[in-house]
Amino acid sequence: ECGQWLCDASGVKTVDGTYGTVQACCHPIMPVERLVNIDTFEEKVNLAFYKSKRWRNIIVSKEITAVASKITNLAVRGIAVTSENAKALVKYLCDIENMNLDIIPEHESVSRLGYVDEGRFSPYVDGLIFDGDAAYSNIFNAIKEPKGDFDEWLKIAKKCRSESMAARIMISASFASVLVQKVGNNSFVVHLWSCESGTGKTVALM
């Protein structure tokens, strides 16, 4: 449902009685999903837009899509928005979302790894979507269900632990990270540092 807006391959526009045809965007764009963060309850929207002969998706906070002076920040993400069409684009996105509340799906989202409540651990939660910084999305998506041979992994992990202090520290920190909340301890930071090269810092981190 688009109401007064015309949305097609040429973009998004509407007819204003005073100004004539008003263009909100020169390429197709629409909200396709609402995300509600389970920690902060902040709402974000998944915007789909068509540019350079392909569809792209970006997850954006509502504080950006609802304010004309802030939505121009999406220009760096590839959306054709300037100070000239910002106000129209804000109104369009708001109208489309409100007219299609029963159609646009809503999902839980999270911006971190770890326990989200009793019995659920991010990212191992069905339907939970990552809404954090794009720079960390690869890390979030890289964590999957176990694969490979556990006995072989255990043999190599034991060998690394016995031969390298750096590896021993990093393995212990990794195991401890998921236990901190359960045992009621404070969180911690590991700073692996040495002025000497070849001590295994980078390899241990990898």
Summary of the structure (lengths in Angstrom):
residues: 206
radius of gyration: 23.4
end to end distance: 48.7
largest distance: 77.0
contacts: 503
relative contact order: 0.10
helix: 35%
strand: 27%
